[in-house]
Amino acid sequence: MKLLRGLTLDKPKLRCVVSDGTRIDTKLLLLREGLSKEDLRQQEPRIADVIKADDLEEAEHRLRIDYSYWSTEHVLKTLLPHLKEVPAAFEAVGHIAHVNLPEELRPHRFLIGQVILDKNPQLRTIVNKVGSIENEYRVFQMECIAGKPDYVTDVVQHGNRFRLNFSEVYWNSRLEHEHQRLVDTFKPGDTIVDMMAGIGPFAVPAARKRCQVYANDLNPKSFQYLCENIKLNKLGSRVVPFCMDARHFMQGLAGSAKSGNSSHEDQSGQHEDGQRSFPADSLVFQHAILNLPASAVEFLDVFNGLYDEHSWTGTLPLVHCYTFSKGAEEHAEVQQRVEAALGAQLVEPLDVHHVRDVAPNKVMLCVSFRVPQHILFKKSAERGDQQQHYKRQKCDAKVAAQ
Ligand SMILES: C[S@@+](CC[C@H](N)C(=O)[O-])C[C@H]1O[C@@H](n2cnc3c(N)ncnc32)[C@H](O)[C@@H]1O
């Protein structure tokens, strides 16, 4: 073999030493395809002596390379030779693969889906995003292009189990690192408020870290899977789930609004529809998360005057708000939008974390800041002027954004 280095079969996933198929005491050493006896002797003159001395035989061997051998990319390039680029990449969500085919590939979608399905044995369902309209629950329409239209799947991330129906709730596997990054900043014993929690990708790992979590989502289906994931991860009351608008949720936790839920609660404080009651006292928390990048900043006004000064103890809360930005002067522009929404200036500098590039010239950011007490606590009359100023700025920012 040393002598023939460089002359043996060299194809990914294929071995160059194989069984002879007829004799158990004999193996075949496969040489590069198309290499004749004459070529071999020319390229390695010593081989004739080795063959003689070691009593080797030279033989022809037919190797069959079929569909199962070739990569998705190779098969698609072969089947659709007119395409400049083939869509071999996908986002996996449990047994589901999600592709986002451009319009010109729509006529080939079933073929593309079938090849992806054939080539990835862990997948059972291939979906293509349809249209660009997402509803307020951030769920996109999809079409099953191969496999079974079964959208309920399980995902495991960092030891956390998530069950979800991909056609009914928001899920983005590309945020796995970001969920972990933020949760890593929490300390065991912290109280976390997740205002747009989805099915729990922040709430579950935070609770497993022994934080106390209050998690809310407007989408009743997200709420249903959030409850299921609390059970799957055996979190008990370490995650308290809610299903309502984020503003209403925060007002409820602060004690400035009641749940609005008229159903009867059982002994554990749970209502017939699975919702919990707000805590009896105003909730003091260390972190609030708003992950609804398209509009989360607009919810920040809820923190303005949310608490009575006497009902808060300890450090002021950190808010982690996700948003999109156009790149270049992201920091200054975001700071302006945040302060306009809050209705006052921040005291400590804003921390801006780049989460990911969403599109050319569009980035997703996580903006973290501590809510100053002049914002969080109910106002006295003399701050009215300042508030008016920021109200005007907020209107200007809205007009500019349009
Ligand atoms: C981008 S997803 C993020 C979900 C989750 N935090 C995650 O990281 O996967 C935004 C979520 O906000 C929820 N949502 C939209 N409007 C809301 C509102 N007004 N109040 C509370 N939740 C809302 C949607 O249903 C969706 O689950």
The ligand as a Gaussian input file, in Angstrom:
#p B3LYP/6-31G(d) Opt

LIG

0 1
 C      -39.969000      36.152000      17.436000
 S      -41.039000      35.180000      18.412000
 C      -39.966000      34.775000      19.763000
 C      -40.416000      33.630000      20.589000
 C      -39.383000      33.122000      21.586000
 N      -39.048000      34.131000      22.566000
 C      -38.145000      32.632000      20.860000
 O      -37.057000      33.167000      21.109000
 O      -38.230000      31.694000      20.055000
 C      -42.135000      36.389000      19.037000
 C      -43.271000      35.843000      19.855000
 O      -44.035000      36.962000      20.311000
 C      -45.389000      36.578000      20.375000
 N      -46.189000      37.813000      20.374000
 C      -46.550000      38.588000      19.326000
 N      -47.233000      39.662000      19.743000
 C      -47.312000      39.588000      21.098000
 C      -47.891000      40.404000      22.095000
 N      -48.544000      41.534000      21.802000
 N      -47.789000      40.008000      23.374000
 C      -47.144000      38.864000      23.706000
 N      -46.577000      38.038000      22.790000
 C      -46.653000      38.402000      21.508000
 C      -45.581000      35.682000      19.160000
 O      -46.696000      34.837000      19.317000
 C      -44.235000      34.929000      19.121000
 O      -44.314000      33.695000      19.775000

